[in-house]
Amino acid sequence: MKLTKEQKKALLISSREYAQEVRWKSWWVFISTTALLSGLLTVAALEVHFALRVLSTIVAGLLVVRLFVIYHDFQHGAILKNSLIAKMLFEIVGFLMLSPRSTWKESHDYHHKHNSKIYGQSHGTFPVMTTEEYAQASWLKRLGYTINRHPITLALGYITVFFWGITLQSFLISPKKHWDCLLAVLIHVGLVVVLAMTNWVALLMAFILPFAIGSALGSYLFYAQHNFPEVEFRTEADWDYTDAALLSSGFMKMSKIMHWFTANIGYHHVHHLHSLIPFYRLPEAMNGIEELQNPKTTSLSPKNVFQCLRLKLWCTESSRMVGRLTRRKRKAIASVSAGS
């Protein structure tokens, strides 16, 4: 559904009603999630029945996603704003999640301001190239692009997306600006070394696997909510903030329990419309605003996951995401582009 300029303005105004936190609830979701995660990691580290350790590890991995989204809300200013105690606590969370404030807030704010722009919007998100760009790119640039969007890169998100992409790479590019990224790297390396020397099973069950599970799911969610079959991308001249929220940010269909574990990040179109809406009010906003009730959707079903993962390039001719180009097709596009 296309909205007029006046309708878009009215939509933004109506969304402000929900951009008010319930302070006690913000503290409760943070404290309860942190306590649950800490408890499960402790169980996973103890010498109890192996099945209980495995279950604790898996659930802890899901809670890593929930805590990260709560941290993400705080960095947006949607919850616990101006609280010095919250700021100090979330600084620690940022280090543990390999997303220190200096790099996460900068890149994520950029993502919100440039979401779904065809050109120059890869900062803070997964890169998107047009078929013409890809066809004319060097083999090295094509290789880098393919690696960035590869399913293995998402599956190994703890190393590829968070440890390297968000944290270590940011420090190497700008050490003074992102000194906190080095601290985050040292904390994680230090924990791995200490646990490896004292209890390697605890290292695996209470650290590596939970963060690997959480990072993989988190990486995929961030990817799929902007890389799904019906997504739309625009040039700078045609880009519009509201359209980017409604047409380029999907709603992830999940069970109620998975919406809980992912802190409602699946209501991504609502979040992109107004990032100051606390995650626990996103369903309320969607139910209360008619224009938000028929979003473009995807899900965590094997079919939908496969559909999203096979999308590689934006085709300007058909205005949709397409799969990998064959060598013959790439050469044909490059030839046409060179002659035009």
Secondary structure, DSSP 8 states (H G I E B T S, - for coil): ----HHHHHHHHHHHGGG----HHHHHHHHHHHHHHHHHHHHHHHSSS-HHHHHHHHHHHHHHHHHHHHHHHHHHHTSSSTT-HHHHHHHHHHHHHTT--HHHHHHHHHHHHHHTTBSSS--TTS---EEHHHHHHS-HHHHHHHHHHT-HHHHHTHIIIIIIIIIIIHHHHH-TTTTHHHHHHHHHHHHHHHHHHHH-HHHHIIIIIHHHHHHHHHHHHHHHHTTSSTT---B-TTT--HHHHHHHHS-EEE--HHHHHHTTTTTBHHHHHH-TTS-GGGHHHHHHH-GGGSS--EEESSHHHHHHHHT--EEETTTTEEE----HHHHHHHHHHHHH-
